[in-house]
Amino acid sequence: MARWILKPSVAKPFARKMGLTAQVLERTYKLVAERVPVDFDPRASASLREVEAVNDLKENAIVRADWIKPIDRRFPGQRTAYLLLTVSGIDQANAALKGLTLAGRKIHVRRDLDEPKRCAKCQRYDNHFARECKASHDTCANCAGAHPTSQCDTRDPNDYRCANCGVDGHAAWDRCCPTLRAKVSARITRKADVGFRFFVTNNPETWVAEDDELERAPPPPTIWSQTRPRADYAGDPTRPRDRPTMQSRLDRYYGEPEQSSPPGSTE
């Protein structure tokens, strides 16, 4: 019935009978594209149409795309970032979850996590926003100090301190925070299709357990995982030059031939 009502010949007269402001829209799905080159412009409609054409998606299947982290919060010299995709239609979303070629690179795509909202003032995941926060003072998301995050001078990830779990080495906004991961796990376990890589349909190809895919997938990168190798091997003449890059691991995951990395390249 849902497929029937989405047909243009049915949707238009149906909406007209319901009222002038009624619309029949296909359900959208949130996806996260990891490590997308920062020179990609998600605001340009031509860029999105090109992604659809290259990956055999329907035209206008990608409703919108937004950088997850604001551009002004990027680190100097940052080359990749995470992109939030809004895709129309469950079949198109599942097709995108198989991986997208974007800006000339093979990109790993996953379902967006149902994360609780974090207050920008107290940094707690208590489902309230800063304008509703009853805390007496601001708490920094980087170092857990009693000041606004915008006034923090801490730039070294080693000096970060989480305001939620009190652990050094990561900030309150880090997706690997144990407190956040616990809250996310509690939310997603209530979903009917929890534990599956795709949005489950009648197609058996969508009945893929997420654990099976995670065994093959490259580990999700963090800020520290990207900067640590450079610190560990800085000034070391014995540094291995043939260390596999993140892109080579992605190519291997998607079945593409692995290419040797140029000397001195980093992830």
Buried (B, 14 or more C-beta within 10 A) or exposed (E): EEEEEBEEEEBEEBBEEEEEEEEBEBEBBEBBBBBBBBEBEBEEEEBBBBBBEEBEBEEEBBBBBEBBEEEEEBEEEEBBBBBBBBBBBBBBBBBBBEBBEBBEBBBBBBBEBEBBEBBBBBBBBEEBEEEEBEEEEBBBBBBBBEBBBEEBEBEEBEEBBBBBBEBEEBBBBBBBBEBBBEBBEEEBEEEEBEEBBBBBEEEEEBEBEBEEBEEEBBEBBBBBEBBEBEEEBEEEEEEEEEEBBBBBBBBBBBEEEEEEBEEEEEB
